[in-house]
Structure formats: structure tokens, C-alpha cells
Amino acid sequence: MHIAISGNIGSGKTTLTRLLSKHFGWTPHYEDVENNPYLHSFYEDMQRWSFNLQVYFLNSRFRQVIEIRNSGKTVVQDRTIYEDAYIFAPNLHSMNLMSTRDFDNYSSLFELMSKFIQPPDLLIYLRASVPTLVSQIQKRGREYEASIRIDYLKHLSERYEAWIDKYEIGKLLVVEVDDLDFEKPSDLSTVIERINAELHGLF
């Protein structure tokens, strides 16, 4: 089974992935942040490195999805291939940080890849307000994220909402995270109950 966690930068995807994998015994698949050779360069010069970064993510997540389906295990994945294609790349293009030529090339590549993958069995969307995102980003203190602009996060949030509003390719669970702390057992258990209900139905 493939469970995927989606949400804006700082919404708590990695934390929830870790906690769910521990609780359920699922295999975690994290976003390849530490080994990403483009991420630091991208935040220093978005226009120059946007296409390279997005192709790297596309390739990395395509491989992940293939591995997940071939593993025969229940896997919980931190961020999906769809977010790259429907949120991050179009956002960079609309902000004139990715050329139309590069965006068309990228979109064509995603369209081809999407024919070879299955959507997650359950998509968990973490909905967070921009102030919550900013607070979480500051709290974790990743150096390369220090320059992220609030308008960038706001544009991403708008695209997330538009994508989730039309999401119909599988089961969807929306979690409002502004008043939740996944590290608190009571908050985590509320989320776990909702996940169980989605996966196994209410009896």
C-alpha cells in the first residue's frame, strides 16, 4: 500500500511521515533534501536553477514511486510527484523563474512519466496557513530556506488548494495543521484515527 503526505514547505510532512512509519511499522520514503545537488543553488538563484531542480525532483520521485510499487511493502511517502508537476513547476513558470520553453519540456516529461505510475492509495494533505509555515520553517532552521519569501509560500498555498479541490484519482484526507502538534500524542492519535477510518472504513 502507498500512503503519501502532501503539503506546502513547513507543513509537517517529514515529521508526520516519521511518526506514522513508527506507529504503523510502515516503510518511510523521505524527500531527498540533503543529497539534492541543486537545492542550495536554487535558493541562491531561482531563475538559473529552477529547471534543473524540478527535473531532479521529477526523476527522484518517479524512481521512488516505481520502487514503492515493486517493494510489496506499505510505504509512507514524504511529498508526491504530483506536487512537483501541478504546484512547484507551474508556480516557478508563473513567477517568471522558469522559461516557457523549459516549462513545456518539463510538462511533457511529467505527462509521459505519469502514464507509468499509479496514484497513492491514500493522499494526506496537510493544510497550513502561511504564518504556521513561516513559524515551522524558522523553527527547523535550514540555512538554504532562510531566503524563502512569504509571497512564494502564499502562491504555493493557492496552488495546493486548487490542486486538492480537483483531486479525484484516489482517496484523500485533509488535515488542518494550524492547531495541531504531531509530536503531542493526543494530536497524533486524532490523525491516526482518521487515517484508519479512510483505509479500513468505519465499522
MOUR-V965394 format. One record per backbone hydrogen bond with DSSP energy under -1.0 kcal/mol. CO is the residue of the C=O (numbers start at 1). NH is the residue of the N-H. Records with the same first field share a line. If there is no record, write none. Layout:
# MOUR-V965394
CO: NH, NH
This chain:
# MOUR-V965394
1: 75
2: 121, 122
3: 77
4: 124
5: 79
6: 126
8: 11
12: 16
13: 17
14: 18
15: 19
16: 20
17: 21
18: 22
19: 23
20: 24
21: 25
27: 76
29: 78
31: 33
33: 36
38: 42
39: 43
40: 44
41: 45
45: 49
46: 50
49: 53
50: 54
51: 55
52: 56
53: 57
54: 58
55: 59
56: 60
57: 61
58: 62
59: 63
60: 64
61: 65
62: 66
63: 67
64: 68
65: 69
66: 70
67: 71
74: 27
75: 3
76: 29
77: 5
81: 85
82: 86
83: 87, 88
84: 89
87: 91
88: 92
89: 93
90: 94
91: 95
92: 97
93: 96
99: 103
100: 104
101: 105
102: 106
103: 107
104: 108
105: 109
106: 110
107: 111
108: 112
109: 113
110: 114
112: 115
113: 116
122: 4
123: 173
124: 6
125: 175
127: 177
129: 133
130: 134
131: 135
132: 136
133: 137
134: 138
135: 139
136: 140
137: 141
142: 145
143: 146
145: 148
149: 153
150: 154
151: 155
152: 156
153: 157
154: 158
155: 159
156: 160
157: 161
158: 162
159: 163
160: 164
161: 165
164: 167
171: 123
173: 125
175: 127
177: 180
181: 184
184: 188
185: 189
186: 190
187: 191
188: 192
189: 193
190: 194
191: 195
192: 196
193: 197
194: 198
195: 199
196: 200
197: 201
